[in-house]
C-alpha cells in the first residue's frame, strides 16, 4: 500500500501536507536503524522521501515565480512574498528563504540513508536494489538542483550539523554526478527486473528512466555541457510523462497556497505577453475567470487553471522542455549557424503540440528561418517559448540568468540569502 503524507489544518485555514518517511531529527520517529532494518521499512522510507519532495514543491517554485514575471501577491499575502515581488531587501528570517534550504536537506538525508542501507539489506533482488538506489539518487539530485537555482552557495554534504557551502556550480556538478550514477544503476536492469521496485516503492506517476534522462538534460544545459544536454534530451521518450501526484486527501501545495490561502496568483501581464492564440496560457491560467479575492487592481492577478484544483499533479518535466533543450544546445555550440534550421524545426515541433489534461501545448503555427535568421534570434525565441511552456516550474529565474537580455524579462533579486537559522547554527555557513 502506498504511504502518503497526512493532512493537517494550520493557521489562517491553510491546509498543508505533513512529511512522511525518515525524520532523522525527530526523537518521536523511528530511528534510522529501525526504519531501514527491513524491506518494508526501506520501502516506506523510499515512498516517504518522494512525499517529502512532493510536499516541498511550492518552496521550489515560489521564490522563482515571485522574483520574475510569473506570480503576483494578493492584498493579504505574507510580507515575505511581498518583499520578493516588490524587489525589496529579503529578510533571511523569512520562511520563503529557509524552506527550500531545509526541505532540500531533509530529502537529501533520507536519500543518503537509503543509498547507504540498500547494499547491507538482505532479501532484495538486484533489480529492486537498483531501483531503490537510483530513485534515491534521482530525488536527491532534483532537490539539490532546485535549491541551487535559488541560492548562490550551498553545502553538498547533507549531514546534520552543517556542511560547508560551496559555489552552486559545484552543486550542479554533484547533481549531474548523482544522475549519471542513477542512470548507470539501472542501465543494465530490465523493466521486468525493476517491476518489483516500480510496483511497491515508486510513486505513481513517476517514470524513473525518463526522469533521470530529463534531469540530466536540464542540468547539463544549465552547466554548459551542451552536447550532453542534447543527447540526454533525445533519450527521453516524449510519449511518456512523469508527475508528482496528490491523490485522495492529499493536496497540491501550489493550489493550497494560491487558492486556499489566497496569497499568490499568476500575473495577467504574463498572459498578455504571449503570442495571440497560444493555448499554453489557458492551460496554466484562467484569464476569463473572476480575479482571485483580494486582487489589487494594479496587479491584475488571474486564477490558476492547472494547479487550480486540489489534486492537480505537478510535472517533473515536460515534453516541450526536452525539445527546447535540444534547440538551445544547438545554438550554444560553435556550429550554431549551421544548425539554425534544425533548432527551428525543434521549436516548431514544440509549438505544434496540442494540450492535454496534464501537459501544455501552444498549438501555434511554424516559424521560418527567414525570421529567425541568426542564433541570437533563435535563442530569444527559445527563451520566449520556455516562458510559457514552463510556467510555474521553478525554472524562470535560472532562464533569466542564462538568457540575459534575450529572456524578455528581469529578476528582482539575484539569489536568496543564506537562511538566518543556518547562519546561527552552522559554524561553517560563512554568513
Secondary structure, DSSP 8 states (H G I E B T S, - for coil): ------EEE-GGG-EEE---S--TT-TTS--HHHHTSSHHHHHHHHHHHHHHHHHTHHHHHHHHHHHTTSEEE-TT--HHHHHHHHT----TTSHHHHHHHHHHHHHHHHHHHHHHHHTT-TT--HHHHHHHHHHHHHHHHHHHHHHHTTBSEEES---TT---EEEHHHHHHHHHHHHHHHHHHHHT--HHHHHHHHHHHS-TT--HHHHHHHHHHHHHHHTT-HHHHHHHHHHS-TT---EE---TT---HHHIIIIIS--EEEEHHHHHTS-TT-HHHHHHEETTS---TT--TTT-EEEESTT-STT--EES--HHHHHHHHHHHHHTSTTTGGGHHHHHHHHHHHHT----SSS---------TTTS-SHHHHHHHHHHHHHHHTTTSS-HHHHHHHHGGGGSS--S-S-B---HHHHHH-TTS--
